[in-house]
Amino acid sequence: MPKIVDHEKQKEKIAEAVWNVIHRDGLEHCTVRNVAKEAGLSAGSMRHYFPQQSELFIYSMRLVANRVKTRIESMTFNGTPAENVKQLLFQLMPLDEERKLEMEAWYAFTAKSLSDPELKPLRKEMNEGIYSACKSAVEMLVNTGAKPGIDVLKETEHLYALVDGLALHLIMAPERLTAEMIDSVLAGYLRSLE
C-alpha cells in the first residue's frame, strides 16, 4: 500500500527546518542540502515541494505570519481592555522557543527582502499586518474608555515602534530583557493611555 503523505505538513516541516538553520547557522546557510538534512529529507524530495529557493523562503516567511495569526485568533479575552491588549501584543514577542525561531527567521527574511524583489511584497504585507494589529489595539483602548483626545495614528506608531523594538531587543539581548520586563514596559505604556 502506498504511503500517504500530508503535503502541507511536509512543507511546514521544511519551513521549520529553514528556521532552525537560520537560528543555528544564519540565512546564508539555508542551502537545499542543509535544509533537506535538517528536515530529514533528500534534496530531491525537498525540491519537489520547493523547486526554487525563493518559493521556500516565501513559504517560510508566510508560515511565520500564519502562526502568529492563528495564535491571535485562538485567544480568548476576559481581562481588562489593557490586559487583553497586552496579551495580544505578547503574541508578537519572542517569549518562547517557538516564537524565538519565528522571530529570528522573520528578521533574517526582512533583511533579505531589502535586496530580494520576490520577498519585498510579503515584507510589506506582514509589516502592514503588525501595524494593523497595533492600530486595532489602540482603537480597542480608545473605544473602551482611554483618556480623551488620543491621536490614534500617533499612538499606533508609538506602539508599533515599541513592539518592534522590544521584540528585536529580546532577540539580541535575551539575558537583559526578560518576559517580566516586557510585561512591565507594555503595561506602563498602556497605562499612559488610560
Secondary structure by P-SEA (a helix, b strand, c coil): cccccaaaaaaaaaaaaaaaaaaccccccccaaaaaaaacccaaaaaaacccaaaaaaaaaaaaaaaaaaaaaaccccccaaaaaaaaaaaaccccaaaaaaaaaaaaaaaaacccccaaaaaaaaaaaaaaaaaaaaaaaaaaccccccaaaaaaaaaaaaaaaaaaaaaaccccccaaaaaaaaaaaaaaac
